[in-house]
Amino acid sequence: MRFVLTLLLFVGAVFFAQPASAFCFEPSAPQIFLISKPQKPFCLQLFSDTPCNAWEIDSYRMEVKRFVARLQLYVNEAVAFGGEATDYAKCMIKSLDD
């Protein structure tokens, strides 16, 4: 029993006597946003005398909504990356101090 207690004290002293060094995970940046904004239908151009059909307007609105949704996802990824990059920098500074 005494041997086990001595062994546990020795192992505990070895693990807790050394400062713990953190491993910092480098974040990866989001992919570049390459989706172009939707083109207006010809009937909505400034000098067009052609009336728009309802399906043209609806189709354009849906394209705009999809574009905005994709753009918002990209913004969210970029903001998350900013936070991860900040955490990474803090971790690296902390590892230099240890």
LINFENPE-V550768 format. One line per field, one symbol per residue. phi: phi as a letter, one per 20 degrees, with the letter a starting at -180 (. if undefined). psi: psi as a letter, one per 30 degrees, with the letter a starting at -180 (. if undefined). burial: 1 if it has 9 or more other ideal C-beta (glycine too) atoms within 8 Angstrom, else 0. A space follows every 10 residues. Layout:
BEGIN
phi=???
psi=???
burial=???
END
This chain:
BEGIN
phi=.fffffffff fffffefeff eeeeeffdff fffdeeffef fgfefgdede feefffffff ffffffffff ffffffffff fgffffffff ffffffff
psi=eeeeeeeeee eeeeeffkkk kkkkjklkll lkjgkllkkk lefglegkgk lkleeeeeee eeeeeeeeee eeeeeeeeee eeeeeeeeee eeeefef.
burial=0000000000 0000000000 0000001000 0000000000 1010000000 0100011011 0011001001 1001001100 1001101100 11011000
END
